[in-house]
Amino acid sequence: MLHGCRFIRRGKGDHDIWISPFTNRHFTADGKIKSRHTANAVLKQSGIDYHFG
């Protein structure tokens, strides 16, 4: 668990499906995120109040 988010299952390729306790929604996270913009988008979907500058 990361910030209360729970792993649900593996997705296609190297993507994982998680659920956020903040938004109560599923979101997809790539296992090898290289772009800070993509990482910030995933954090926004999960409801975590943090961003990479």
ModelCIF file with pLDDT and N, C-alpha, C, O atoms, coordinates in Angstrom:
data_MODEL
#
_entry.id   MODEL 
#
_entity.id                         1 
_entity.type                       polymer 
_entity.pdbx_number_of_molecules   1 
#
_entity_poly.entity_id                      1 
_entity_poly.type                           'polypeptide(L)' 
_entity_poly.nstd_linkage                   no 
_entity_poly.nstd_monomer                   no 
_entity_poly.pdbx_seq_one_letter_code       MLHGCRFIRRGKGDHDIWISPFTNRHFTADGKIKSRHTANAVLKQSGIDYHFG 
_entity_poly.pdbx_seq_one_letter_code_can   MLHGCRFIRRGKGDHDIWISPFTNRHFTADGKIKSRHTANAVLKQSGIDYHFG 
_entity_poly.pdbx_strand_id                 A 
#
loop_
_entity_poly_seq.entity_id 
_entity_poly_seq.num 
_entity_poly_seq.mon_id 
_entity_poly_seq.hetero 
1 1  MET n 
1 2  LEU n 
1 3  HIS n 
1 4  GLY n 
1 5  CYS n 
1 6  ARG n 
1 7  PHE n 
1 8  ILE n 
1 9  ARG n 
1 10 ARG n 
1 11 GLY n 
1 12 LYS n 
1 13 GLY n 
1 14 ASP n 
1 15 HIS n 
1 16 ASP n 
1 17 ILE n 
1 18 TRP n 
1 19 ILE n 
1 20 SER n 
1 21 PRO n 
1 22 PHE n 
1 23 THR n 
1 24 ASN n 
1 25 ARG n 
1 26 HIS n 
1 27 PHE n 
1 28 THR n 
1 29 ALA n 
1 30 ASP n 
1 31 GLY n 
1 32 LYS n 
1 33 ILE n 
1 34 LYS n 
1 35 SER n 
1 36 ARG n 
1 37 HIS n 
1 38 THR n 
1 39 ALA n 
1 40 ASN n 
1 41 ALA n 
1 42 VAL n 
1 43 LEU n 
1 44 LYS n 
1 45 GLN n 
1 46 SER n 
1 47 GLY n 
1 48 ILE n 
1 49 ASP n 
1 50 TYR n 
1 51 HIS n 
1 52 PHE n 
1 53 GLY n 
#
_struct_asym.id          A 
_struct_asym.entity_id   1 
#
loop_
_ma_qa_metric.id 
_ma_qa_metric.mode 
_ma_qa_metric.name 
_ma_qa_metric.software_group_id 
_ma_qa_metric.type 
1 global pLDDT . pLDDT 
2 local  pLDDT . pLDDT 
#
_ma_qa_metric_global.metric_id      1 
_ma_qa_metric_global.metric_value   90.45 
_ma_qa_metric_global.model_id       1 
_ma_qa_metric_global.ordinal_id     1 
#
loop_
_ma_qa_metric_local.label_asym_id 
_ma_qa_metric_local.label_comp_id 
_ma_qa_metric_local.label_seq_id 
_ma_qa_metric_local.metric_id 
_ma_qa_metric_local.metric_value 
_ma_qa_metric_local.model_id 
_ma_qa_metric_local.ordinal_id 
A MET 1  2 58.00 1 1  
A LEU 2  2 69.00 1 2  
A HIS 3  2 83.00 1 3  
A GLY 4  2 88.00 1 4  
A CYS 5  2 91.00 1 5  
A ARG 6  2 94.00 1 6  
A PHE 7  2 94.00 1 7  
A ILE 8  2 95.00 1 8  
A ARG 9  2 96.00 1 9  
A ARG 10 2 95.00 1 10 
A GLY 11 2 92.00 1 11 
A LYS 12 2 90.00 1 12 
A GLY 13 2 89.00 1 13 
A ASP 14 2 90.00 1 14 
A HIS 15 2 93.00 1 15 
A ASP 16 2 94.00 1 16 
A ILE 17 2 95.00 1 17 
A TRP 18 2 94.00 1 18 
A ILE 19 2 95.00 1 19 
A SER 20 2 93.00 1 20 
A PRO 21 2 91.00 1 21 
A PHE 22 2 88.00 1 22 
A THR 23 2 90.00 1 23 
A ASN 24 2 92.00 1 24 
A ARG 25 2 93.00 1 25 
A HIS 26 2 94.00 1 26 
A PHE 27 2 92.00 1 27 
A THR 28 2 92.00 1 28 
A ALA 29 2 91.00 1 29 
A ASP 30 2 90.00 1 30 
A GLY 31 2 85.00 1 31 
A LYS 32 2 90.00 1 32 
A ILE 33 2 90.00 1 33 
A LYS 34 2 91.00 1 34 
A SER 35 2 94.00 1 35 
A ARG 36 2 95.00 1 36 
A HIS 37 2 95.00 1 37 
A THR 38 2 94.00 1 38 
A ALA 39 2 93.00 1 39 
A ASN 40 2 94.00 1 40 
A ALA 41 2 94.00 1 41 
A VAL 42 2 92.00 1 42 
A LEU 43 2 91.00 1 43 
A LYS 44 2 92.00 1 44 
A GLN 45 2 90.00 1 45 
A SER 46 2 91.00 1 46 
A GLY 47 2 90.00 1 47 
A ILE 48 2 89.00 1 48 
A ASP 49 2 87.00 1 49 
A TYR 50 2 90.00 1 50 
A HIS 51 2 88.00 1 51 
A PHE 52 2 91.00 1 52 
A GLY 53 2 87.00 1 53 
#
loop_
_atom_site.group_PDB 
_atom_site.id 
_atom_site.type_symbol 
_atom_site.label_atom_id 
_atom_site.label_alt_id 
_atom_site.label_comp_id 
_atom_site.label_asym_id 
_atom_site.label_entity_id 
_atom_site.label_seq_id 
_atom_site.pdbx_PDB_ins_code 
_atom_site.Cartn_x 
_atom_site.Cartn_y 
_atom_site.Cartn_z 
_atom_site.occupancy 
_atom_site.B_iso_or_equiv 
_atom_site.pdbx_formal_charge 
_atom_site.auth_seq_id 
_atom_site.auth_comp_id 
_atom_site.auth_asym_id 
_atom_site.auth_atom_id 
_atom_site.pdbx_PDB_model_num 
ATOM 1   N N  . MET A 1 1  ? 0.847   -1.181 0.000   1.00 58.00 ? 1  MET A N  1 
ATOM 2   C CA . MET A 1 1  ? 0.000   0.000  0.000   1.00 58.00 ? 1  MET A CA 1 
ATOM 3   C C  . MET A 1 1  ? 0.893   1.245  0.000   1.00 58.00 ? 1  MET A C  1 
ATOM 4   O O  . MET A 1 1  ? 1.908   1.318  0.693   1.00 58.00 ? 1  MET A O  1 
ATOM 5   N N  . LEU A 1 2  ? 0.480   2.187  -0.783  1.00 69.00 ? 2  LEU A N  1 
ATOM 6   C CA . LEU A 1 2  ? 1.186   3.454  -0.878  1.00 69.00 ? 2  LEU A CA 1 
ATOM 7   C C  . LEU A 1 2  ? 0.177   4.562  -0.665  1.00 69.00 ? 2  LEU A C  1 
ATOM 8   O O  . LEU A 1 2  ? -0.740  4.726  -1.469  1.00 69.00 ? 2  LEU A O  1 
ATOM 9   N N  . HIS A 1 3  ? 0.332   5.330  0.411   1.00 83.00 ? 3  HIS A N  1 
ATOM 10  C CA . HIS A 1 3  ? -0.616  6.394  0.758   1.00 83.00 ? 3  HIS A CA 1 
ATOM 11  C C  . HIS A 1 3  ? -2.027  5.832  0.896   1.00 83.00 ? 3  HIS A C  1 
ATOM 12  O O  . HIS A 1 3  ? -3.001  6.536  0.628   1.00 83.00 ? 3  HIS A O  1 
ATOM 13  N N  . GLY A 1 4  ? -2.149  4.587  1.304   1.00 88.00 ? 4  GLY A N  1 
ATOM 14  C CA . GLY A 1 4  ? -3.453  3.970  1.477   1.00 88.00 ? 4  GLY A CA 1 
ATOM 15  C C  . GLY A 1 4  ? -4.022  3.350  0.220   1.00 88.00 ? 4  GLY A C  1 
ATOM 16  O O  . GLY A 1 4  ? -5.050  2.675  0.275   1.00 88.00 ? 4  GLY A O  1 
ATOM 17  N N  . CYS A 1 5  ? -3.368  3.568  -0.921  1.00 91.00 ? 5  CYS A N  1 
ATOM 18  C CA . CYS A 1 5  ? -3.843  2.969  -2.178  1.00 91.00 ? 5  CYS A CA 1 
ATOM 19  C C  . CYS A 1 5  ? -3.548  1.478  -2.163  1.00 91.00 ? 5  CYS A C  1 
ATOM 20  O O  . CYS A 1 5  ? -2.496  1.047  -1.691  1.00 91.00 ? 5  CYS A O  1 
ATOM 21  N N  . ARG A 1 6  ? -4.481  0.697  -2.680  1.00 94.00 ? 6  ARG A N  1 
ATOM 22  C CA . ARG A 1 6  ? -4.326  -0.756 -2.683  1.00 94.00 ? 6  ARG A CA 1 
ATOM 23  C C  . ARG A 1 6  ? -4.169  -1.286 -4.100  1.00 94.00 ? 6  ARG A C  1 
ATOM 24  O O  . ARG A 1 6  ? -4.856  -0.855 -5.026  1.00 94.00 ? 6  ARG A O  1 
ATOM 25  N N  . PHE A 1 7  ? -3.248  -2.231 -4.245  1.00 94.00 ? 7  PHE A N  1 
ATOM 26  C CA . PHE A 1 7  ? -3.047  -2.909 -5.514  1.00 94.00 ? 7  PHE A CA 1 
ATOM 27  C C  . PHE A 1 7  ? -4.232  -3.823 -5.780  1.00 94.00 ? 7  PHE A C  1 
ATOM 28  O O  . PHE A 1 7  ? -4.636  -4.589 -4.906  1.00 94.00 ? 7  PHE A O  1 
ATOM 29  N N  . ILE A 1 8  ? -4.797  -3.744 -6.998  1.00 95.00 ? 8  ILE A N  1 
ATOM 30  C CA . ILE A 1 8  ? -5.926  -4.595 -7.360  1.00 95.00 ? 8  ILE A CA 1 
ATOM 31  C C  . ILE A 1 8  ? -5.472  -5.770 -8.226  1.00 95.00 ? 8  ILE A C  1 
ATOM 32  O O  . ILE A 1 8  ? -5.699  -6.932 -7.888  1.00 95.00 ? 8  ILE A O  1 
ATOM 33  N N  . ARG A 1 9  ? -4.819  -5.442 -9.358  1.00 96.00 ? 9  ARG A N  1 
ATOM 34  C CA . ARG A 1 9  ? -4.377  -6.512 -10.262 1.00 96.00 ? 9  ARG A CA 1 
ATOM 35  C C  . ARG A 1 9  ? -3.399  -5.959 -11.287 1.00 96.00 ? 9  ARG A C  1 
ATOM 36  O O  . ARG A 1 9  ? -3.217  -4.748 -11.414 1.00 96.00 ? 9  ARG A O  1 
ATOM 37  N N  . ARG A 1 10 ? -2.780  -6.871 -12.008 1.00 95.00 ? 10 ARG A N  1 
ATOM 38  C CA . ARG A 1 10 ? -1.928  -6.515 -13.128 1.00 95.00 ? 10 ARG A CA 1 
ATOM 39  C C  . ARG A 1 10 ? -2.802  -6.147 -14.310 1.00 95.00 ? 10 ARG A C  1 
ATOM 40  O O  . ARG A 1 10 ? -3.852  -6.752 -14.528 1.00 95.00 ? 10 ARG A O  1 
ATOM 41  N N  . GLY A 1 11 ? -2.371  -5.158 -15.070 1.00 92.00 ? 11 GLY A N  1 
ATOM 42  C CA . GLY A 1 11 ? -3.071  -4.777 -16.291 1.00 92.00 ? 11 GLY A CA 1 
ATOM 43  C C  . GLY A 1 11 ? -2.297  -5.283 -17.493 1.00 92.00 ? 11 GLY A C  1 
ATOM 44  O O  . GLY A 1 11 ? -1.514  -6.226 -17.380 1.00 92.00 ? 11 GLY A O  1 
ATOM 45  N N  . LYS A 1 12 ? -2.511  -4.664 -18.635 1.00 90.00 ? 12 LYS A N  1 
ATOM 46  C CA . LYS A 1 12 ? -1.771  -5.047 -19.837 1.00 90.00 ? 12 LYS A CA 1 
ATOM 47  C C  . LYS A 1 12 ? -0.360  -4.492 -19.783 1.00 90.00 ? 12 LYS A C  1 
ATOM 48  O O  . LYS A 1 12 ? -0.130  -3.397 -19.271 1.00 90.00 ? 12 LYS A O  1 
ATOM 49  N N  . GLY A 1 13 ? 0.578   -5.253 -20.314 1.00 89.00 ? 13 GLY A N  1 
ATOM 50  C CA . GLY A 1 13 ? 1.968   -4.804 -20.334 1.00 89.00 ? 13 GLY A CA 1 
ATOM 51  C C  . GLY A 1 13 ? 2.514   -4.683 -18.927 1.00 89.00 ? 13 GLY A C  1 
ATOM 52  O O  . GLY A 1 13 ? 2.382   -5.602 -18.119 1.00 89.00 ? 13 GLY A O  1 
ATOM 53  N N  . ASP A 1 14 ? 3.134   -3.538 -18.632 1.00 90.00 ? 14 ASP A N  1 
ATOM 54  C CA . ASP A 1 14 ? 3.693   -3.341 -17.296 1.00 90.00 ? 14 ASP A CA 1 
ATOM 55  C C  . ASP A 1 14 ? 2.851   -2.372 -16.463 1.00 90.00 ? 14 ASP A C  1 
ATOM 56  O O  . ASP A 1 14 ? 3.369   -1.686 -15.581 1.00 90.00 ? 14 ASP A O  1 
ATOM 57  N N  . HIS A 1 15 ? 1.560   -2.327 -16.750 1.00 93.00 ? 15 HIS A N  1 
ATOM 58  C CA . HIS A 1 15 ? 0.646   -1.460 -16.009 1.00 93.00 ? 15 HIS A CA 1 
ATOM 59  C C  . HIS A 1 15 ? 0.002   -2.235 -14.862 1.00 93.00 ? 15 HIS A C  1 
ATOM 60  O O  . HIS A 1 15 ? -0.246  -3.436 -14.964 1.00 93.00 ? 15 HIS A O  1 
ATOM 61  N N  . ASP A 1 16 ? -0.259  -1.526 -13.782 1.00 94.00 ? 16 ASP A N  1 
ATOM 62  C CA . ASP A 1 16 ? -0.937  -2.096 -12.626 1.00 94.00 ? 16 ASP A CA 1 
ATOM 63  C C  . ASP A 1 16 ? -2.195  -1.293 -12.347 1.00 94.00 ? 16 ASP A C  1 
ATOM 64  O O  . ASP A 1 16 ? -2.241  -0.087 -12.589 1.00 94.00 ? 16 ASP A O  1 
ATOM 65  N N  . ILE A 1 17 ? -3.217  -1.969 -11.835 1.00 95.00 ? 17 ILE A N  1 
ATOM 66  C CA . ILE A 1 17 ? -4.476  -1.329 -11.469 1.00 95.00 ? 17 ILE A CA 1 
ATOM 67  C C  . ILE A 1 17 ? -4.502  -1.192 -9.950  1.00 95.00 ? 17 ILE A C  1 
ATOM 68  O O  . ILE A 1 17 ? -4.308  -2.167 -9.224  1.00 95.00 ? 17 ILE A O  1 
ATOM 69  N N  . TRP A 1 18 ? -4.744  0.034  -9.478  1.00 94.00 ? 18 TRP A N  1 
ATOM 70  C CA . TRP A 1 18 ? -4.790  0.349  -8.060  1.00 94.00 ? 18 TRP A CA 1 
ATOM 71  C C  . TRP A 1 18 ? -6.129  0.996  -7.744  1.00 94.00 ? 18 TRP A C  1 
ATOM 72  O O  . TRP A 1 18 ? -6.827  1.462  -8.644  1.00 94.00 ? 18 TRP A O  1 
ATOM 73  N N  . ILE A 1 19 ? -6.489  1.023  -6.463  1.00 95.00 ? 19 ILE A N  1 
ATOM 74  C CA . ILE A 1 19 ? -7.679  1.751  -6.022  1.00 95.00 ? 19 ILE A CA 1 
ATOM 75  C C  . ILE A 1 19 ? -7.256  2.747  -4.946  1.00 95.00 ? 19 ILE A C  1 
ATOM 76  O O  . ILE A 1 19 ? -6.450  2.434  -4.070  1.00 95.00 ? 19 ILE A O  1 
ATOM 77  N N  . SER A 1 20 ? -7.813  3.943  -5.031  1.00 93.00 ? 20 SER A N  1 
ATOM 78  C CA . SER A 1 20 ? -7.474  5.017  -4.106  1.00 93.00 ? 20 SER A CA 1 
ATOM 79  C C  . SER A 1 20 ? -8.541  5.152  -3.022  1.00 93.00 ? 20 SER A C  1 
ATOM 80  O O  . SER A 1 20 ? -9.733  5.161  -3.329  1.00 93.00 ? 20 SER A O  1 
ATOM 81  N N  . PRO A 1 21 ? -8.127  5.258  -1.750  1.00 91.00 ? 21 PRO A N  1 
ATOM 82  C CA . PRO A 1 21 ? -9.107  5.481  -0.688  1.00 91.00 ? 21 PRO A CA 1 
ATOM 83  C C  . PRO A 1 21 ? -9.624  6.923  -0.685  1.00 91.00 ? 21 PRO A C  1 
ATOM 84  O O  . PRO A 1 21 ? -10.671 7.204  -0.102  1.00 91.00 ? 21 PRO A O  1 
ATOM 85  N N  . PHE A 1 22 ? -8.896  7.834  -1.333  1.00 88.00 ? 22 PHE A N  1 
ATOM 86  C CA . PHE A 1 22 ? -9.295  9.240  -1.365  1.00 88.00 ? 22 PHE A CA 1 
ATOM 87  C C  . PHE A 1 22 ? -10.434 9.480  -2.344  1.00 88.00 ? 22 PHE A C  1 
ATOM 88  O O  . PHE A 1 22 ? -11.381 10.206 -2.045  1.00 88.00 ? 22 PHE A O  1 
ATOM 89  N N  . THR A 1 23 ? -10.331 8.859  -3.522  1.00 90.00 ? 23 THR A N  1 
ATOM 90  C CA . THR A 1 23 ? -11.340 9.065  -4.562  1.00 90.00 ? 23 THR A CA 1 
ATOM 91  C C  . THR A 1 23 ? -12.263 7.867  -4.716  1.00 90.00 ? 23 THR A C  1 
ATOM 92  O O  . THR A 1 23 ? -13.295 7.961  -5.380  1.00 90.00 ? 23 THR A O  1 
ATOM 93  N N  . ASN A 1 24 ? -11.897 6.726  -4.101  1.00 92.00 ? 24 ASN A N  1 
ATOM 94  C CA . ASN A 1 24 ? -12.640 5.473  -4.215  1.00 92.00 ? 24 ASN A CA 1 
ATOM 95  C C  . ASN A 1 24 ? -12.788 5.048  -5.682  1.00 92.00 ? 24 ASN A C  1 
ATOM 96  O O  . ASN A 1 24 ? -13.810 4.487  -6.078  1.00 92.00 ? 24 ASN A O  1 
ATOM 97  N N  . ARG A 1 25 ? -11.752 5.327  -6.477  1.00 93.00 ? 25 ARG A N  1 
ATOM 98  C CA . ARG A 1 25 ? -11.757 4.983  -7.897  1.00 93.00 ? 25 ARG A CA 1 
ATOM 99  C C  . ARG A 1 25 ? -10.508 4.194  -8.238  1.00 93.00 ? 25 ARG A C  1 
ATOM 100 O O  . ARG A 1 25 ? -9.478  4.316  -7.575  1.00 93.00 ? 25 ARG A O  1 
ATOM 101 N N  . HIS A 1 26 ? -10.613 3.372  -9.294  1.00 94.00 ? 26 HIS A N  1 
ATOM 102 C CA . HIS A 1 26 ? -9.460  2.664  -9.821  1.00 94.00 ? 26 HIS A CA 1 
ATOM 103 C C  . HIS A 1 26 ? -8.637  3.608  -10.683 1.00 94.00 ? 26 HIS A C  1 
ATOM 104 O O  . HIS A 1 26 ? -9.179  4.496  -11.342 1.00 94.00 ? 26 HIS A O  1 
ATOM 105 N N  . PHE A 1 27 ? -7.319  3.409  -10.674 1.00 92.00 ? 27 PHE A N  1 
ATOM 106 C CA . PHE A 1 27 ? -6.449  4.147  -11.582 1.00 92.00 ? 27 PHE A CA 1 
ATOM 107 C C  . PHE A 1 27 ? -5.325  3.227  -12.028 1.00 92.00 ? 27 PHE A C  1 
ATOM 108 O O  . PHE A 1 27 ? -4.968  2.272  -11.339 1.00 92.00 ? 27 PHE A O  1 
ATOM 109 N N  . THR A 1 28 ? -4.778  3.534  -13.194 1.00 92.00 ? 28 THR A N  1 
ATOM 110 C CA . THR A 1 28 ? -3.737  2.720  -13.791 1.00 92.00 ? 28 THR A CA 1 
ATOM 111 C C  . THR A 1 28 ? -2.389  3.403  -13.602 1.00 92.00 ? 28 THR A C  1 
ATOM 112 O O  . THR A 1 28 ? -2.264  4.612  -13.796 1.00 92.00 ? 28 THR A O  1 
ATOM 113 N N  . ALA A 1 29 ? -1.385  2.623  -13.222 1.00 91.00 ? 29 ALA A N  1 
ATOM 114 C CA . ALA A 1 29 ? -0.032  3.150  -13.070 1.00 91.00 ? 29 ALA A CA 1 
ATOM 115 C C  . ALA A 1 29 ? 0.933   2.287  -13.863 1.00 91.00 ? 29 ALA A C  1 
ATOM 116 O O  . ALA A 1 29 ? 0.943   1.063  -13.734 1.00 91.00 ? 29 ALA A O  1 
ATOM 117 N N  . ASP A 1 30 ? 1.742   2.937  -14.684 1.00 90.00 ? 30 ASP A N  1 
ATOM 118 C CA . ASP A 1 30 ? 2.776   2.266  -15.463 1.00 90.00 ? 30 ASP A CA 1 
ATOM 119 C C  . ASP A 1 30 ? 3.917   1.909  -14.522 1.00 90.00 ? 30 ASP A C  1 
ATOM 120 O O  . ASP A 1 30 ? 4.282   2.712  -13.664 1.00 90.00 ? 30 ASP A O  1 
ATOM 121 N N  . GLY A 1 31 ? 4.467   0.753  -14.664 1.00 85.00 ? 31 GLY A N  1 
ATOM 122 C CA . GLY A 1 31 ? 5.555   0.311  -13.798 1.00 85.00 ? 31 GLY A CA 1 
ATOM 123 C C  . GLY A 1 31 ? 6.862   1.028  -14.037 1.00 85.00 ? 31 GLY A C  1 
ATOM 124 O O  . GLY A 1 31 ? 7.756   0.975  -13.193 1.00 85.00 ? 31 GLY A O  1 
ATOM 125 N N  . LYS A 1 32 ? 6.994   1.698  -15.169 1.00 90.00 ? 32 LYS A N  1 
ATOM 126 C CA . LYS A 1 32 ? 8.255   2.355  -15.514 1.00 90.00 ? 32 LYS A CA 1 
ATOM 127 C C  . LYS A 1 32 ? 8.007   3.788  -15.975 1.00 90.00 ? 32 LYS A C  1 
ATOM 128 O O  . LYS A 1 32 ? 8.378   4.147  -17.092 1.00 90.00 ? 32 LYS A O  1 
ATOM 129 N N  . ILE A 1 33 ? 7.397   4.600  -15.145 1.00 90.00 ? 33 ILE A N  1 
ATOM 130 C CA . ILE A 1 33 ? 7.103   5.989  -15.511 1.00 90.00 ? 33 ILE A CA 1 
ATOM 131 C C  . ILE A 1 33 ? 8.414   6.778  -15.558 1.00 90.00 ? 33 ILE A C  1 
ATOM 132 O O  . ILE A 1 33 ? 9.167   6.807  -14.585 1.00 90.00 ? 33 ILE A O  1 
ATOM 133 N N  . LYS A 1 34 ? 8.674   7.410  -16.696 1.00 91.00 ? 34 LYS A N  1 
ATOM 134 C CA . LYS A 1 34 ? 9.897   8.198  -16.854 1.00 91.00 ? 34 LYS A CA 1 
ATOM 135 C C  . LYS A 1 34 ? 9.606   9.696  -16.910 1.00 91.00 ? 34 LYS A C  1 
ATOM 136 O O  . LYS A 1 34 ? 10.503  10.507 -16.683 1.00 91.00 ? 34 LYS A O  1 
ATOM 137 N N  . SER A 1 35 ? 8.384   10.064 -17.205 1.00 94.00 ? 35 SER A N  1 
ATOM 138 C CA . SER A 1 35 ? 8.019   11.463 -17.349 1.00 94.00 ? 35 SER A CA 1 
ATOM 139 C C  . SER A 1 35 ? 7.379   11.980 -16.060 1.00 94.00 ? 35 SER A C  1 
ATOM 140 O O  . SER A 1 35 ? 6.474   11.347 -15.516 1.00 94.00 ? 35 SER A O  1 
ATOM 141 N N  . ARG A 1 36 ? 7.848   13.123 -15.576 1.00 95.00 ? 36 ARG A N  1 
ATOM 142 C CA . ARG A 1 36 ? 7.245   13.698 -14.368 1.00 95.00 ? 36 ARG A CA 1 
ATOM 143 C C  . ARG A 1 36 ? 5.813   14.133 -14.636 1.00 95.00 ? 36 ARG A C  1 
ATOM 144 O O  . ARG A 1 36 ? 4.987   14.141 -13.724 1.00 95.00 ? 36 ARG A O  1 
ATOM 145 N N  . HIS A 1 37 ? 5.511   14.496 -15.885 1.00 95.00 ? 37 HIS A N  1 
ATOM 146 C CA . HIS A 1 37 ? 4.153   14.896 -16.240 1.00 95.00 ? 37 HIS A CA 1 
ATOM 147 C C  . HIS A 1 37 ? 3.197   13.708 -16.120 1.00 95.00 ? 37 HIS A C  1 
ATOM 148 O O  . HIS A 1 37 ? 2.076   13.849 -15.632 1.00 95.00 ? 37 HIS A O  1 
ATOM 149 N N  . THR A 1 38 ? 3.645   12.558 -16.564 1.00 94.00 ? 38 THR A N  1 
ATOM 150 C CA . THR A 1 38 ? 2.829   11.347 -16.450 1.00 94.00 ? 38 THR A CA 1 
ATOM 151 C C  . THR A 1 38 ? 2.674   10.961 -14.983 1.00 94.00 ? 38 THR A C  1 
ATOM 152 O O  . THR A 1 38 ? 1.585   10.587 -14.549 1.00 94.00 ? 38 THR A O  1 
ATOM 153 N N  . ALA A 1 39 ? 3.760   11.050 -14.221 1.00 93.00 ? 39 ALA A N  1 
ATOM 154 C CA . ALA A 1 39 ? 3.702   10.722 -12.796 1.00 93.00 ? 39 ALA A CA 1 
ATOM 155 C C  . ALA A 1 39 ? 2.737   11.652 -12.067 1.00 93.00 ? 39 ALA A C  1 
ATOM 156 O O  . ALA A 1 39 ? 1.978   11.206 -11.207 1.00 93.00 ? 39 ALA A O  1 
ATOM 157 N N  . ASN A 1 40 ? 2.762   12.939 -12.405 1.00 94.00 ? 40 ASN A N  1 
ATOM 158 C CA . ASN A 1 40 ? 1.842   13.887 -11.783 1.00 94.00 ? 40 ASN A CA 1 
ATOM 159 C C  . ASN A 1 40 ? 0.395   13.581 -12.149 1.00 94.00 ? 40 ASN A C  1 
ATOM 160 O O  . ASN A 1 40 ? -0.500  13.751 -11.321 1.00 94.00 ? 40 ASN A O  1 
ATOM 161 N N  . ALA A 1 41 ? 0.156   13.135 -13.374 1.00 94.00 ? 41 ALA A N  1 
ATOM 162 C CA . ALA A 1 41 ? -1.205  12.780 -13.792 1.00 94.00 ? 41 ALA A CA 1 
ATOM 163 C C  . ALA A 1 41 ? -1.717  11.574 -13.010 1.00 94.00 ? 41 ALA A C  1 
ATOM 164 O O  . ALA A 1 41 ? -2.884  11.534 -12.621 1.00 94.00 ? 41 ALA A O  1 
ATOM 165 N N  . VAL A 1 42 ? -0.852  10.599 -12.780 1.00 92.00 ? 42 VAL A N  1 
ATOM 166 C CA . VAL A 1 42 ? -1.243  9.422  -11.997 1.00 92.00 ? 42 VAL A CA 1 
ATOM 167 C C  . VAL A 1 42 ? -1.547  9.832  -10.557 1.00 92.00 ? 42 VAL A C  1 
ATOM 168 O O  . VAL A 1 42 ? -2.528  9.369  -9.976  1.00 92.00 ? 42 VAL A O  1 
ATOM 169 N N  . LEU A 1 43 ? -0.715  10.692 -9.981  1.00 91.00 ? 43 LEU A N  1 
ATOM 170 C CA . LEU A 1 43 ? -0.959  11.165 -8.618  1.00 91.00 ? 43 LEU A CA 1 
ATOM 171 C C  . LEU A 1 43 ? -2.272  11.931 -8.523  1.00 91.00 ? 43 LEU A C  1 
ATOM 172 O O  . LEU A 1 43 ? -3.004  11.794 -7.542  1.00 91.00 ? 43 LEU A O  1 
ATOM 173 N N  . LYS A 1 44 ? -2.570  12.728 -9.527  1.00 92.00 ? 44 LYS A N  1 
ATOM 174 C CA . LYS A 1 44 ? -3.824  13.483 -9.541  1.00 92.00 ? 44 LYS A CA 1 
ATOM 175 C C  . LYS A 1 44 ? -5.021  12.541 -9.604  1.00 92.00 ? 44 LYS A C  1 
ATOM 176 O O  . LYS A 1 44 ? -6.012  12.748 -8.904  1.00 92.00 ? 44 LYS A O  1 
ATOM 177 N N  . GLN A 1 45 ? -4.933  11.498 -10.446 1.00 90.00 ? 45 GLN A N  1 
ATOM 178 C CA . GLN A 1 45 ? -6.025  10.523 -10.556 1.00 90.00 ? 45 GLN A CA 1 
ATOM 179 C C  . GLN A 1 45 ? -6.234  9.796  -9.235  1.00 90.00 ? 45 GLN A C  1 
ATOM 180 O O  . GLN A 1 45 ? -7.362  9.454  -8.882  1.00 90.00 ? 45 GLN A O  1 
ATOM 181 N N  . SER A 1 46 ? -5.149  9.561  -8.508  1.00 91.00 ? 46 SER A N  1 
ATOM 182 C CA . SER A 1 46 ? -5.254  8.802  -7.268  1.00 91.00 ? 46 SER A CA 1 
ATOM 183 C C  . SER A 1 46 ? -5.719  9.664  -6.095  1.00 91.00 ? 46 SER A C  1 
ATOM 184 O O  . SER A 1 46 ? -6.112  9.137  -5.055  1.00 91.00 ? 46 SER A O  1 
ATOM 185 N N  . GLY A 1 47 ? -5.676  10.986 -6.260  1.00 90.00 ? 47 GLY A N  1 
ATOM 186 C CA . GLY A 1 47 ? -6.104  11.866 -5.178  1.00 90.00 ? 47 GLY A CA 1 
ATOM 187 C C  . GLY A 1 47 ? -5.014  12.187 -4.180  1.00 90.00 ? 47 GLY A C  1 
ATOM 188 O O  . GLY A 1 47 ? -5.282  12.797 -3.145  1.00 90.00 ? 47 GLY A O  1 
ATOM 189 N N  . ILE A 1 48 ? -3.773  11.780 -4.476  1.00 89.00 ? 48 ILE A N  1 
ATOM 190 C CA . ILE A 1 48 ? -2.654  12.059 -3.584  1.00 89.00 ? 48 ILE A CA 1 
ATOM 191 C C  . ILE A 1 48 ? -2.203  13.502 -3.802  1.00 89.00 ? 48 ILE A C  1 
ATOM 192 O O  . ILE A 1 48 ? -1.973  13.924 -4.935  1.00 89.00 ? 48 ILE A O  1 
ATOM 193 N N  . ASP A 1 49 ? -2.081  14.246 -2.718  1.00 87.00 ? 49 ASP A N  1 
ATOM 194 C CA . ASP A 1 49 ? -1.723  15.660 -2.790  1.00 87.00 ? 49 ASP A CA 1 
ATOM 195 C C  . ASP A 1 49 ? -0.208  15.823 -2.812  1.00 87.00 ? 49 ASP A C  1 
ATOM 196 O O  . ASP A 1 49 ? 0.388   16.224 -1.812  1.00 87.00 ? 49 ASP A O  1 
ATOM 197 N N  . TYR A 1 50 ? 0.416   15.517 -3.941  1.00 90.00 ? 50 TYR A N  1 
ATOM 198 C CA . TYR A 1 50 ? 1.852   15.658 -4.144  1.00 90.00 ? 50 TYR A CA 1 
ATOM 199 C C  . TYR A 1 50 ? 2.091   15.784 -5.630  1.00 90.00 ? 50 TYR A C  1 
ATOM 200 O O  . TYR A 1 50 ? 1.352   15.209 -6.430  1.00 90.00 ? 50 TYR A O  1 
ATOM 201 N N  . HIS A 1 51 ? 3.116   16.531 -6.013  1.00 88.00 ? 51 HIS A N  1 
ATOM 202 C CA . HIS A 1 51 ? 3.479   16.583 -7.423  1.00 88.00 ? 51 HIS A CA 1 
ATOM 203 C C  . HIS A 1 51 ? 4.982   16.784 -7.539  1.00 88.00 ? 51 HIS A C  1 
ATOM 204 O O  . HIS A 1 51 ? 5.626   17.375 -6.672  1.00 88.00 ? 51 HIS A O  1 
ATOM 205 N N  . PHE A 1 52 ? 5.517   16.270 -8.646  1.00 91.00 ? 52 PHE A N  1 
ATOM 206 C CA . PHE A 1 52 ? 6.940   16.407 -8.939  1.00 91.00 ? 52 PHE A CA 1 
ATOM 207 C C  . PHE A 1 52 ? 7.148   17.716 -9.686  1.00 91.00 ? 52 PHE A C  1 
ATOM 208 O O  . PHE A 1 52 ? 6.459   17.990 -10.668 1.00 91.00 ? 52 PHE A O  1 
ATOM 209 N N  . GLY A 1 53 ? 8.091   18.519 -9.227  1.00 87.00 ? 53 GLY A N  1 
ATOM 210 C CA . GLY A 1 53 ? 8.329   19.840 -9.792  1.00 87.00 ? 53 GLY A CA 1 
ATOM 211 C C  . GLY A 1 53 ? 9.192   19.874 -10.970 1.00 87.00 ? 53 GLY A C  1 
ATOM 212 O O  . GLY A 1 53 ? 9.449   20.947 -11.516 1.00 87.00 ? 53 GLY A O  1 
#
